[in-house]
């Protein structure tokens, strides 16, 4: 995983990258990569411990997350997860839940 500088606003993730997400100033949307390949991974960490008050929304970008055709809302303080792309049926799965 190639870790990136702290993100403080909406952004589009890239496969193989990890993100420190600081939602102190407000909710943030991280949009997953388009056209993912099997095994692609995206990681994120709640940088400031504020996901419980200012959620991170993981935008699915037309692929499923955990088998559901819906975005993922992360509202757990200090959450740290990795999403792995499997296929068109299950889409992105949480590596750590």
C-alpha positions as CSV (number, residue, x, y, z in Angstrom):
1,X,0.0,0.0,0.0
2,X,1.3,3.4,-1.0
3,X,0.1,5.8,1.7
4,X,-1.0,9.3,0.7
5,X,-1.0,12.7,2.4
6,X,-4.0,13.5,4.7
7,X,-7.3,14.1,2.8
8,X,-9.6,16.8,4.1
9,X,-12.2,16.9,1.3
10,X,-13.9,14.6,-1.2
11,X,-11.6,12.6,-3.4
12,X,-11.3,9.6,-5.7
13,X,-9.2,6.7,-4.5
14,X,-6.7,4.8,-6.6
15,X,-6.0,1.1,-6.4
16,X,-3.0,0.2,-4.2
17,X,-3.2,3.4,-2.2
18,X,-4.0,4.1,1.5
19,X,-5.6,7.3,2.8
20,X,-5.5,9.2,6.1
21,X,-8.9,10.8,6.1
22,X,-9.5,13.9,8.3
23,X,-13.2,14.7,8.6
24,X,-12.8,17.3,11.4
25,X,-14.3,20.0,9.2
26,X,-17.2,17.9,7.8
27,X,-18.3,14.7,6.2
28,X,-16.1,13.4,3.3
29,X,-16.8,11.1,0.4
30,X,-14.1,8.8,-0.9
31,X,-15.1,7.5,-4.4
32,X,-13.7,4.0,-5.2
33,X,-11.8,3.6,-8.5
34,X,-13.7,3.0,-11.7
35,X,-13.0,-0.3,-13.6
36,X,-11.3,-2.2,-10.8
37,X,-9.5,-5.5,-11.3
38,X,-9.6,-8.5,-9.0
39,X,-7.3,-8.0,-6.0
40,X,-7.3,-4.2,-6.2
41,X,-7.1,-2.7,-2.7
42,X,-7.9,0.7,-1.2
43,X,-7.3,1.4,2.5
44,X,-8.4,4.2,4.8
45,X,-7.9,5.4,8.4
46,X,-9.8,7.9,10.5
47,X,-7.0,10.3,11.0
48,X,-8.6,12.5,13.6
49,X,-11.1,10.2,15.3
50,X,-14.1,12.1,13.9
51,X,-15.9,9.6,11.7
52,X,-18.5,9.2,14.5
53,X,-19.5,12.9,14.0
54,X,-18.5,13.6,10.4
55,X,-18.9,10.3,8.5
56,X,-16.8,8.9,5.7
57,X,-19.0,7.9,2.8
58,X,-17.4,5.3,0.5
59,X,-18.9,6.0,-3.0
60,X,-19.2,2.7,-4.9
61,X,-18.7,4.2,-8.3
62,X,-21.1,1.7,-10.0
63,X,-19.6,-1.4,-8.3
64,X,-21.1,-3.2,-5.3
65,X,-19.8,-3.0,-1.8
66,X,-20.2,-6.1,0.3
67,X,-22.6,-7.4,-2.4
68,X,-24.9,-4.4,-2.1
69,X,-25.6,-1.8,-4.7
70,X,-25.2,1.0,-2.1
71,X,-22.5,3.3,-0.8
72,X,-20.9,2.5,2.5
73,X,-21.1,4.9,5.4
74,X,-18.3,4.6,8.0
75,X,-19.3,6.1,11.3
76,X,-17.0,4.4,13.7
77,X,-14.4,6.6,15.4
78,X,-10.8,5.6,14.5
79,X,-12.0,3.1,11.9
80,X,-9.3,1.6,9.7
81,X,-10.2,-0.7,6.9
82,X,-9.1,-2.1,3.5
83,X,-11.5,-2.8,0.7
84,X,-10.5,-5.5,-1.8
85,X,-12.2,-5.9,-5.2
86,X,-13.4,-9.4,-6.0
87,X,-15.8,-9.4,-9.0
88,X,-19.1,-7.9,-10.3
89,X,-21.2,-10.1,-8.0
90,X,-19.8,-9.1,-4.6
91,X,-17.7,-6.1,-5.7
92,X,-15.6,-4.5,-3.0
93,X,-15.2,-6.6,0.2
94,X,-13.9,-5.4,3.6
95,X,-10.6,-7.1,4.4
96,X,-11.0,-6.1,8.1
97,X,-14.4,-5.7,9.6
